[in-house]
Amino acid sequence: MPTCAKCENDVKKVYDCDHTDYEEYCVECYTELHYYLTEKD
């Protein structure tokens, strides 16, 4: 089972992209990161 690089929880599915430096994030951390990126402007 993959582990989120941010919250370190075991998760069913992980996501990565250039915003996470290609580290694997769970959907909650990934969504939170992108929400922050889009809302900060």
PDBQT receptor file of N, H, CA, C and O in Angstrom, charges set to zero:
ATOM      1  N   MET A   1       0.849  -1.198   0.000  1.00  0.00    +0.000 N 
ATOM      2  CA  MET A   1       0.000   0.000   0.000  1.00  0.00    +0.000 C 
ATOM      3  C   MET A   1       0.890   1.256   0.000  1.00  0.00    +0.000 C 
ATOM      4  O   MET A   1       1.806   1.361   0.816  1.00  0.00    +0.000 OA
ATOM      5  N   PRO A   2       0.630   2.192  -0.896  1.00  0.00    +0.000 N 
ATOM      6  CA  PRO A   2       1.476   3.397  -0.952  1.00  0.00    +0.000 C 
ATOM      7  C   PRO A   2       1.287   4.295   0.269  1.00  0.00    +0.000 C 
ATOM      8  O   PRO A   2       0.259   4.249   0.944  1.00  0.00    +0.000 OA
ATOM      9  N   THR A   3       2.285   5.094   0.526  1.00  0.00    +0.000 N 
ATOM     10  H   THR A   3       3.120   5.132  -0.023  1.00  0.00    +0.000 HD
ATOM     11  CA  THR A   3       2.262   6.019   1.658  1.00  0.00    +0.000 C 
ATOM     12  C   THR A   3       2.394   7.443   1.143  1.00  0.00    +0.000 C 
ATOM     13  O   THR A   3       3.223   7.731   0.280  1.00  0.00    +0.000 OA
ATOM     14  N   CYS A   4       1.569   8.327   1.681  1.00  0.00    +0.000 N 
ATOM     15  H   CYS A   4       0.895   8.093   2.382  1.00  0.00    +0.000 HD
ATOM     16  CA  CYS A   4       1.642   9.739   1.313  1.00  0.00    +0.000 C 
ATOM     17  C   CYS A   4       2.938  10.345   1.841  1.00  0.00    +0.000 C 
ATOM     18  O   CYS A   4       3.285  10.146   3.005  1.00  0.00    +0.000 OA
ATOM     19  N   ALA A   5       3.650  11.075   1.001  1.00  0.00    +0.000 N 
ATOM     20  H   ALA A   5       3.367  11.237   0.056  1.00  0.00    +0.000 HD
ATOM     21  CA  ALA A   5       4.911  11.695   1.397  1.00  0.00    +0.000 C 
ATOM     22  C   ALA A   5       4.701  12.844   2.374  1.00  0.00    +0.000 C 
ATOM     23  O   ALA A   5       5.614  13.194   3.122  1.00  0.00    +0.000 OA
ATOM     24  N   LYS A   6       3.507  13.436   2.376  1.00  0.00    +0.000 N 
ATOM     25  H   LYS A   6       2.765  13.152   1.769  1.00  0.00    +0.000 HD
ATOM     26  CA  LYS A   6       3.244  14.587   3.237  1.00  0.00    +0.000 C 
ATOM     27  C   LYS A   6       2.688  14.184   4.602  1.00  0.00    +0.000 C 
ATOM     28  O   LYS A   6       3.255  14.545   5.633  1.00  0.00    +0.000 OA
ATOM     29  N   CYS A   7       1.583  13.441   4.612  1.00  0.00    +0.000 N 
ATOM     30  H   CYS A   7       1.123  13.148   3.774  1.00  0.00    +0.000 HD
ATOM     31  CA  CYS A   7       0.956  13.086   5.893  1.00  0.00    +0.000 C 
ATOM     32  C   CYS A   7       1.393  11.713   6.406  1.00  0.00    +0.000 C 
ATOM     33  O   CYS A   7       1.093  11.344   7.542  1.00  0.00    +0.000 OA
ATOM     34  N   GLU A   8       2.102  10.962   5.565  1.00  0.00    +0.000 N 
ATOM     35  H   GLU A   8       2.345  11.261   4.642  1.00  0.00    +0.000 HD
ATOM     36  CA  GLU A   8       2.651   9.653   5.919  1.00  0.00    +0.000 C 
ATOM     37  C   GLU A   8       1.595   8.606   6.268  1.00  0.00    +0.000 C 
ATOM     38  O   GLU A   8       1.890   7.633   6.961  1.00  0.00    +0.000 OA
ATOM     39  N   ASN A   9       0.370   8.804   5.792  1.00  0.00    +0.000 N 
ATOM     40  H   ASN A   9       0.131   9.595   5.229  1.00  0.00    +0.000 HD
ATOM     41  CA  ASN A   9      -0.675   7.796   5.973  1.00  0.00    +0.000 C 
ATOM     42  C   ASN A   9      -0.606   6.776   4.843  1.00  0.00    +0.000 C 
ATOM     43  O   ASN A   9      -0.216   7.096   3.720  1.00  0.00    +0.000 OA
ATOM     44  N   ASP A  10      -0.990   5.549   5.156  1.00  0.00    +0.000 N 
ATOM     45  H   ASP A  10      -1.308   5.289   6.068  1.00  0.00    +0.000 HD
ATOM     46  CA  ASP A  10      -1.151   4.544   4.106  1.00  0.00    +0.000 C 
ATOM     47  C   ASP A  10      -2.441   4.845   3.356  1.00  0.00    +0.000 C 
ATOM     48  O   ASP A  10      -3.500   4.997   3.965  1.00  0.00    +0.000 OA
ATOM     49  N   VAL A  11      -2.350   4.929   2.057  1.00  0.00    +0.000 N 
ATOM     50  H   VAL A  11      -1.489   4.805   1.562  1.00  0.00    +0.000 HD
ATOM     51  CA  VAL A  11      -3.509   5.295   1.245  1.00  0.00    +0.000 C 
ATOM     52  C   VAL A  11      -3.668   4.327   0.078  1.00  0.00    +0.000 C 
ATOM     53  O   VAL A  11      -2.729   3.626  -0.299  1.00  0.00    +0.000 OA
ATOM     54  N   LYS A  12      -4.875   4.302  -0.485  1.00  0.00    +0.000 N 
ATOM     55  H   LYS A  12      -5.638   4.871  -0.179  1.00  0.00    +0.000 HD
ATOM     56  CA  LYS A  12      -5.142   3.404  -1.610  1.00  0.00    +0.000 C 
ATOM     57  C   LYS A  12      -4.530   3.923  -2.905  1.00  0.00    +0.000 C 
ATOM     58  O   LYS A  12      -4.079   3.144  -3.744  1.00  0.00    +0.000 OA
ATOM     59  N   LYS A  13      -4.519   5.245  -3.061  1.00  0.00    +0.000 N 
ATOM     60  H   LYS A  13      -4.886   5.878  -2.380  1.00  0.00    +0.000 HD
ATOM     61  CA  LYS A  13      -4.065   5.831  -4.320  1.00  0.00    +0.000 C 
ATOM     62  C   LYS A  13      -3.251   7.077  -4.008  1.00  0.00    +0.000 C 
ATOM     63  O   LYS A  13      -3.582   7.839  -3.100  1.00  0.00    +0.000 OA
ATOM     64  N   VAL A  14      -2.187   7.273  -4.767  1.00  0.00    +0.000 N 
ATOM     65  H   VAL A  14      -1.917   6.653  -5.505  1.00  0.00    +0.000 HD
ATOM     66  CA  VAL A  14      -1.358   8.465  -4.591  1.00  0.00    +0.000 C 
ATOM     67  C   VAL A  14      -1.283   9.237  -5.901  1.00  0.00    +0.000 C 
ATOM     68  O   VAL A  14      -1.490   8.688  -6.983  1.00  0.00    +0.000 OA
ATOM     69  N   TYR A  15      -0.981  10.514  -5.774  1.00  0.00    +0.000 N 
ATOM     70  H   TYR A  15      -0.813  10.960  -4.895  1.00  0.00    +0.000 HD
ATOM     71  CA  TYR A  15      -0.896  11.415  -6.923  1.00  0.00    +0.000 C 
ATOM     72  C   TYR A  15       0.420  12.167  -6.841  1.00  0.00    +0.000 C 
ATOM     73  O   TYR A  15       0.897  12.483  -5.751  1.00  0.00    +0.000 OA
ATOM     74  N   ASP A  16       1.005  12.452  -7.994  1.00  0.00    +0.000 N 
ATOM     75  H   ASP A  16       0.618  12.196  -8.879  1.00  0.00    +0.000 HD
ATOM     76  CA  ASP A  16       2.207  13.278  -8.003  1.00  0.00    +0.000 C 
ATOM     77  C   ASP A  16       2.205  14.167  -9.238  1.00  0.00    +0.000 C 
ATOM     78  O   ASP A  16       1.541  13.881 -10.235  1.00  0.00    +0.000 OA
ATOM     79  N   CYS A  17       2.960  15.244  -9.145  1.00  0.00    +0.000 N 
ATOM     80  H   CYS A  17       3.499  15.476  -8.335  1.00  0.00    +0.000 HD
ATOM     81  CA  CYS A  17       3.108  16.167 -10.265  1.00  0.00    +0.000 C 
ATOM     82  C   CYS A  17       4.291  17.064  -9.959  1.00  0.00    +0.000 C 
ATOM     83  O   CYS A  17       4.967  16.882  -8.946  1.00  0.00    +0.000 OA
ATOM     84  N   ASP A  18       4.544  18.022 -10.818  1.00  0.00    +0.000 N 
ATOM     85  H   ASP A  18       3.995  18.170 -11.641  1.00  0.00    +0.000 HD
ATOM     86  CA  ASP A  18       5.666  18.924 -10.570  1.00  0.00    +0.000 C 
ATOM     87  C   ASP A  18       5.476  19.743  -9.296  1.00  0.00    +0.000 C 
ATOM     88  O   ASP A  18       6.457  20.139  -8.667  1.00  0.00    +0.000 OA
ATOM     89  N   HIS A  19       4.234  20.001  -8.912  1.00  0.00    +0.000 N 
ATOM     90  H   HIS A  19       3.437  19.679  -9.423  1.00  0.00    +0.000 HD
ATOM     91  CA  HIS A  19       3.989  20.769  -7.686  1.00  0.00    +0.000 C 
ATOM     92  C   HIS A  19       4.392  20.020  -6.418  1.00  0.00    +0.000 C 
ATOM     93  O   HIS A  19       4.738  20.642  -5.413  1.00  0.00    +0.000 OA
ATOM     94  N   THR A  20       4.350  18.700  -6.459  1.00  0.00    +0.000 N 
ATOM     95  H   THR A  20       4.069  18.195  -7.275  1.00  0.00    +0.000 HD
ATOM     96  CA  THR A  20       4.735  17.900  -5.290  1.00  0.00    +0.000 C 
ATOM     97  C   THR A  20       6.194  17.451  -5.391  1.00  0.00    +0.000 C 
ATOM     98  O   THR A  20       6.645  16.615  -4.607  1.00  0.00    +0.000 OA
ATOM     99  N   ASP A  21       6.925  18.003  -6.349  1.00  0.00    +0.000 N 
ATOM    100  H   ASP A  21       6.559  18.682  -6.986  1.00  0.00    +0.000 HD
ATOM    101  CA  ASP A  21       8.291  17.554  -6.647  1.00  0.00    +0.000 C 
ATOM    102  C   ASP A  21       8.326  16.056  -6.952  1.00  0.00    +0.000 C 
ATOM    103  O   ASP A  21       9.306  15.370  -6.660  1.00  0.00    +0.000 OA
ATOM    104  N   TYR A  22       7.245  15.568  -7.540  1.00  0.00    +0.000 N 
ATOM    105  H   TYR A  22       6.449  16.125  -7.777  1.00  0.00    +0.000 HD
ATOM    106  CA  TYR A  22       7.083  14.167  -7.915  1.00  0.00    +0.000 C 
ATOM    107  C   TYR A  22       7.139  13.213  -6.729  1.00  0.00    +0.000 C 
ATOM    108  O   TYR A  22       7.441  12.031  -6.888  1.00  0.00    +0.000 OA
ATOM    109  N   GLU A  23       6.844  13.734  -5.535  1.00  0.00    +0.000 N 
ATOM    110  H   GLU A  23       6.598  14.695  -5.406  1.00  0.00    +0.000 HD
ATOM    111  CA  GLU A  23       6.620  12.869  -4.385  1.00  0.00    +0.000 C 
ATOM    112  C   GLU A  23       5.156  12.450  -4.418  1.00  0.00    +0.000 C 
ATOM    113  O   GLU A  23       4.315  13.163  -4.964  1.00  0.00    +0.000 OA
ATOM    114  N   GLU A  24       4.856  11.309  -3.841  1.00  0.00    +0.000 N 
ATOM    115  H   GLU A  24       5.540  10.729  -3.397  1.00  0.00    +0.000 HD
ATOM    116  CA  GLU A  24       3.498  10.772  -3.892  1.00  0.00    +0.000 C 
ATOM    117  C   GLU A  24       2.663  11.303  -2.739  1.00  0.00    +0.000 C 
ATOM    118  O   GLU A  24       3.001  11.096  -1.574  1.00  0.00    +0.000 OA
ATOM    119  N   TYR A  25       1.575  11.987  -3.064  1.00  0.00    +0.000 N 
ATOM    120  H   TYR A  25       1.301  12.155  -4.010  1.00  0.00    +0.000 HD
ATOM    121  CA  TYR A  25       0.664  12.570  -2.075  1.00  0.00    +0.000 C 
ATOM    122  C   TYR A  25      -0.678  11.866  -2.144  1.00  0.00    +0.000 C 
ATOM    123  O   TYR A  25      -1.113  11.454  -3.220  1.00  0.00    +0.000 OA
ATOM    124  N   CYS A  26      -1.336  11.726  -1.003  1.00  0.00    +0.000 N 
ATOM    125  H   CYS A  26      -0.983  12.061  -0.129  1.00  0.00    +0.000 HD
ATOM    126  CA  CYS A  26      -2.705  11.219  -1.021  1.00  0.00    +0.000 C 
ATOM    127  C   CYS A  26      -3.627  12.295  -1.596  1.00  0.00    +0.000 C 
ATOM    128  O   CYS A  26      -3.230  13.449  -1.756  1.00  0.00    +0.000 OA
ATOM    129  N   VAL A  27      -4.848  11.900  -1.899  1.00  0.00    +0.000 N 
ATOM    130  H   VAL A  27      -5.170  10.963  -1.769  1.00  0.00    +0.000 HD
ATOM    131  CA  VAL A  27      -5.779  12.831  -2.545  1.00  0.00    +0.000 C 
ATOM    132  C   VAL A  27      -6.049  14.060  -1.680  1.00  0.00    +0.000 C 
ATOM    133  O   VAL A  27      -6.199  15.162  -2.208  1.00  0.00    +0.000 OA
ATOM    134  N   GLU A  28      -6.113  13.887  -0.366  1.00  0.00    +0.000 N 
ATOM    135  H   GLU A  28      -5.991  12.992   0.062  1.00  0.00    +0.000 HD
ATOM    136  CA  GLU A  28      -6.382  15.030   0.519  1.00  0.00    +0.000 C 
ATOM    137  C   GLU A  28      -5.237  16.044   0.482  1.00  0.00    +0.000 C 
ATOM    138  O   GLU A  28      -5.471  17.243   0.327  1.00  0.00    +0.000 OA
ATOM    139  N   CYS A  29      -4.013  15.567   0.622  1.00  0.00    +0.000 N 
ATOM    140  H   CYS A  29      -3.823  14.593   0.748  1.00  0.00    +0.000 HD
ATOM    141  CA  CYS A  29      -2.862  16.480   0.595  1.00  0.00    +0.000 C 
ATOM    142  C   CYS A  29      -2.672  17.097  -0.791  1.00  0.00    +0.000 C 
ATOM    143  O   CYS A  29      -2.325  18.271  -0.919  1.00  0.00    +0.000 OA
ATOM    144  N   TYR A  30      -2.902  16.299  -1.811  1.00  0.00    +0.000 N 
ATOM    145  H   TYR A  30      -3.185  15.345  -1.707  1.00  0.00    +0.000 HD
ATOM    146  CA  TYR A  30      -2.762  16.773  -3.184  1.00  0.00    +0.000 C 
ATOM    147  C   TYR A  30      -3.775  17.875  -3.494  1.00  0.00    +0.000 C 
ATOM    148  O   TYR A  30      -3.440  18.897  -4.093  1.00  0.00    +0.000 OA
ATOM    149  N   THR A  31      -5.010  17.646  -3.079  1.00  0.00    +0.000 N 
ATOM    150  H   THR A  31      -5.282  16.816  -2.593  1.00  0.00    +0.000 HD
ATOM    151  CA  THR A  31      -6.069  18.639  -3.292  1.00  0.00    +0.000 C 
ATOM    152  C   THR A  31      -5.787  19.905  -2.501  1.00  0.00    +0.000 C 
ATOM    153  O   THR A  31      -5.956  21.015  -3.005  1.00  0.00    +0.000 OA
ATOM    154  N   GLU A  32      -5.354  19.732  -1.257  1.00  0.00    +0.000 N 
ATOM    155  H   GLU A  32      -5.216  18.830  -0.847  1.00  0.00    +0.000 HD
ATOM    156  CA  GLU A  32      -5.031  20.870  -0.393  1.00  0.00    +0.000 C 
ATOM    157  C   GLU A  32      -3.907  21.710  -1.003  1.00  0.00    +0.000 C 
ATOM    158  O   GLU A  32      -3.977  22.939  -1.004  1.00  0.00    +0.000 OA
ATOM    159  N   LEU A  33      -2.886  21.053  -1.512  1.00  0.00    +0.000 N 
ATOM    160  H   LEU A  33      -2.829  20.055  -1.511  1.00  0.00    +0.000 HD
ATOM    161  CA  LEU A  33      -1.764  21.743  -2.151  1.00  0.00    +0.000 C 
ATOM    162  C   LEU A  33      -2.238  22.557  -3.360  1.00  0.00    +0.000 C 
ATOM    163  O   LEU A  33      -1.882  23.728  -3.494  1.00  0.00    +0.000 OA
ATOM    164  N   HIS A  34      -3.031  21.948  -4.231  1.00  0.00    +0.000 N 
ATOM    165  H   HIS A  34      -3.320  20.997  -4.122  1.00  0.00    +0.000 HD
ATOM    166  CA  HIS A  34      -3.500  22.655  -5.414  1.00  0.00    +0.000 C 
ATOM    167  C   HIS A  34      -4.494  23.756  -5.076  1.00  0.00    +0.000 C 
ATOM    168  O   HIS A  34      -4.530  24.791  -5.743  1.00  0.00    +0.000 OA
ATOM    169  N   TYR A  35      -5.297  23.538  -4.047  1.00  0.00    +0.000 N 
ATOM    170  H   TYR A  35      -5.268  22.697  -3.505  1.00  0.00    +0.000 HD
ATOM    171  CA  TYR A  35      -6.209  24.585  -3.585  1.00  0.00    +0.000 C 
ATOM    172  C   TYR A  35      -5.398  25.794  -3.123  1.00  0.00    +0.000 C 
ATOM    173  O   TYR A  35      -5.720  26.933  -3.462  1.00  0.00    +0.000 OA
ATOM    174  N   TYR A  36      -4.353  25.538  -2.354  1.00  0.00    +0.000 N 
ATOM    175  H   TYR A  36      -4.092  24.613  -2.079  1.00  0.00    +0.000 HD
ATOM    176  CA  TYR A  36      -3.480  26.610  -1.886  1.00  0.00    +0.000 C 
ATOM    177  C   TYR A  36      -2.818  27.333  -3.066  1.00  0.00    +0.000 C 
ATOM    178  O   TYR A  36      -2.755  28.562  -3.091  1.00  0.00    +0.000 OA
ATOM    179  N   LEU A  37      -2.336  26.575  -4.025  1.00  0.00    +0.000 N 
ATOM    180  H   LEU A  37      -2.388  25.576  -4.005  1.00  0.00    +0.000 HD
ATOM    181  CA  LEU A  37      -1.676  27.176  -5.192  1.00  0.00    +0.000 C 
ATOM    182  C   LEU A  37      -2.623  28.049  -6.004  1.00  0.00    +0.000 C 
ATOM    183  O   LEU A  37      -2.220  29.096  -6.511  1.00  0.00    +0.000 OA
ATOM    184  N   THR A  38      -3.876  27.627  -6.132  1.00  0.00    +0.000 N 
ATOM    185  H   THR A  38      -4.203  26.777  -5.721  1.00  0.00    +0.000 HD
ATOM    186  CA  THR A  38      -4.825  28.392  -6.941  1.00  0.00    +0.000 C 
ATOM    187  C   THR A  38      -5.455  29.545  -6.175  1.00  0.00    +0.000 C 
ATOM    188  O   THR A  38      -5.883  30.524  -6.786  1.00  0.00    +0.000 OA
ATOM    189  N   GLU A  39      -5.521  29.451  -4.852  1.00  0.00    +0.000 N 
ATOM    190  H   GLU A  39      -5.173  28.656  -4.356  1.00  0.00    +0.000 HD
ATOM    191  CA  GLU A  39      -6.172  30.486  -4.051  1.00  0.00    +0.000 C 
ATOM    192  C   GLU A  39      -5.232  31.603  -3.599  1.00  0.00    +0.000 C 
ATOM    193  O   GLU A  39      -5.703  32.662  -3.184  1.00  0.00    +0.000 OA
ATOM    194  N   LYS A  40      -3.932  31.397  -3.667  1.00  0.00    +0.000 N 
ATOM    195  H   LYS A  40      -3.549  30.537  -4.004  1.00  0.00    +0.000 HD
ATOM    196  CA  LYS A  40      -3.014  32.383  -3.090  1.00  0.00    +0.000 C 
ATOM    197  C   LYS A  40      -2.864  33.662  -3.915  1.00  0.00    +0.000 C 
ATOM    198  O   LYS A  40      -2.358  34.664  -3.410  1.00  0.00    +0.000 OA
ATOM    199  N   ASP A  41      -3.295  33.640  -5.168  1.00  0.00    +0.000 N 
ATOM    200  H   ASP A  41      -3.707  32.827  -5.578  1.00  0.00    +0.000 HD
ATOM    201  CA  ASP A  41      -3.175  34.837  -6.022  1.00  0.00    +0.000 C 
ATOM    202  C   ASP A  41      -4.182  35.914  -5.663  1.00  0.00    +0.000 C 
ATOM    203  O   ASP A  41      -4.204  36.974  -6.290  1.00  0.00    +0.000 OA
TER     204      ASP A  41
